[in-house]
């Protein structure tokens, strides 16, 4: 047999090749080795997920707040909601919602859905906790967004406590997106040349707070196309 193998090396090569195959298969089947590809894939997936999250966070990074947050006094909140003449089916948007007191009051007192738009994430967290304490989380939603990038088409009531400059900048967007008959209420600040329909002073200690009310008008051309609203004519 030894002589036959020496004369014909092919059987010896076949045996070596078969042994090599069994050795490789045995290594691959080892738990330590078999687990490495899966672990490597998991690490790669985790790295990709982290990159996506960082990229998403960079895209969502918002600018600094335009104004310093000062809470609206409870009496003023009550008056703003009263002036809005809230009815069933209304949806309130509060811009610069802070600790969430206006949307929470609207949901609690009138049972309507309310949305708070706030650029400061810490205040959004605080507002969400306040909504939970008031048991209105099912009606109130707070969004950490830039108010100049929000779509307001579903709102029927918009409340503001910003500045006259910001009100004027927001006015074209509100007038183009809000439906006719929607109410806009601003605490202490007007909207430039657009005259308010109603102005109410709310006692505040020895001073007072002022609430302004506007209603979005219908402006339609001959063909039924809505024209841009001119505040001087309103």
N, C-alpha and C positions, 0 to 999 in steps of 0.2 A: 504493500500500500504506500509505504514511504517512497519507494522508487517511482510508483505511478504518479504521485504528487509532484515529485521532482521533475519528471519528464513532462508533465502537463500542468502548468501553473494556474490554469483557469479555475479549477475547483478551489484552490487556496484563495484566490482573489474573491471568489463568490462568498466564501465563508467569512473573509474579512469584511466585505461589504455589508453582509447580513448582520454581522455583529455590530458594526458601526451604526446601522439603522436602529437596532434594538437599544443601543446606548443613548442615542439622541432622543428616541421616544421616551425612554426612562427618565431622562433629565427634564424633558418638557412636561412630563406627568407629575413631577415632583411638586408638592404644594407650595414650596418656597418660590420655585421658578414660575409655576403656573400663575401665581398671584401677582407677579411683577407687571405683566402687560396691563392687567385690569387696574392695578394701582397707578401705573403710569398714565393710563387714559383718564382716570379720575382726577389726577393732579392737573393734567392739561385742561380738562373740562372746568375745574375750579378756577384755574388761572384765567381762562376765557370769560367765565362768568364774572369774575372780579373786574376784568377790563371793561366789560359791558356796563357793570354797575357804576364804575368810575366815570365812564363816558356819559352815562345817563345823568349822573349827578352834576357833571360839568355843564351839560346842556340845560339842566333845570336850575342852575345857579342864578338866583335873582339879584337884581340891584338892591341897593340900600333903600329903606323906606323914605318916601318923599316928605313926610311930616312926622313930628313927634307924636306918639300916641297919648291922647288924653281921653279918659273914659267919659262918655256922655252921661250926665246926671239922670237918675231914674225918672224924675218928673218930665224931663225932656224926651226921654225914650217913649214914655206913655203918650205925650202930646204928638210926637211924630207919627206914631201908629194910629192915633185917633184921627189926625188930619188926613191920613192915607185912605180912610174909609175902606178898610180891608173887608173883603167879602170872600165867600167860599170859592176856592179855586185859584185865588191869588198866589203868586210866587214872589217872595221878597228877596232881593239881593242887597246886601249891605257891603259897601266898598270901604275897605279899611276897617274890618269888623273887630279888630282888637280882641278883647276877652269874650266876644260873642254875645254881649248882652242884648243887642237889638234883635238879631235872628232868634235867639232863645225866647225873648219876650213875645215876639210875633207868633212863634209856634205854641207857646204856653197859653197866651191870652186869646188867640184867634184860631188856633188849630191848623194854621197853614204851613206849607213847606217853605223853608227859608235857607238861603245860601250866604255864607260869609266869605268874602274875598280878602285875604290878608297876606302881605308879602313877608311878614316876619314869622318864621316857622315856630318860634317859641310861643308866640301869641296864639297860633293855630292850635298847638298842643293844649294850652291853657283853656281855650274856648271849647275844645272837644271834651275836656274834663268837666267844664261847667255845664255843658249840654247833658252829659251823663247824670250829673247831680240833679239837674232839673227834670230828668226823665223825658227829654224830648229828642234824644239822639236819632230816633226813627224819622223825625221831621226836619232836622237841621243837619246841614253838611257844611264843613269848613274846608276851603281850598287854599293852599299855599301857592298863590299865583299873582302875576302882575295884572292889575286891573285894566291896563291898557291893551291886554292881549286876551281878554275874556269876551265870550260871546254872550250878549244880554238878551237875546231874542225871546227866551222863555220867561223873563221877568215881567211882572206887571206893577211891581212897586220897587223903587230903588231908593235907598237911604245913603246919605253922605255926611261925613264930618271930616273934611279935608282942608281945602283952602280955595279961595276964589280962583286962583290961577289954575289949580288942578280941575276945578269944576268946569272952567271954560275949555280946557283941553279935552275933557271927557264929553262935553256937550254934543259935538258932532256925532260921536260914536253912539251915544245914547239915543239921539234923535233918529239915527238911521236904522238902529236895530230894535228899539222898543216899539211895540205896537201902539197905535193911536189909543188914547185913553189911559195909558200907563201913567202912574204918578211918580214924580221925583221929589224927594224931600231932602233938604240940606240944613244941617245944624250950623247956624252962625254965618254961613258964607253963601253969597249970591252966585249967579251964573252970568256975570258980565252984563251985557245989554239986554239979556232976556229977562223981562220983568216977571216977578212971581205973581201967581194968581192970589196967593194968600200969605200973609205974614203974621205970625203969632209970637208974642213975647211970653216966655215962661219964667216965673219968679225963681230966683236962685240966690238964696241968702238975701243980701241987701241989693243985689244986682239982678240981672235977668239973662236968659239965653233966648236966642231968636231962631225960629224954625220957618223956613221958606218952602212953599209948595208950588210945583209946576205940573201941568198935565201935557203929555205928548199929544200934539194936535195932528189931525189928518190933513195932509197937504197933497192934493192930487191935481194933475194937469188935465187937459182936455181929453186925453186918451186913457185916463185912469191911472196914469203913472205918477207915483208920489214924487213931489219935488222936494228939494232940500229946504228945510225950514229956515226962515229968516227971523231971528229973534227980535228985530226991530218992529216987525209987523205983528208979533205975538204979545 
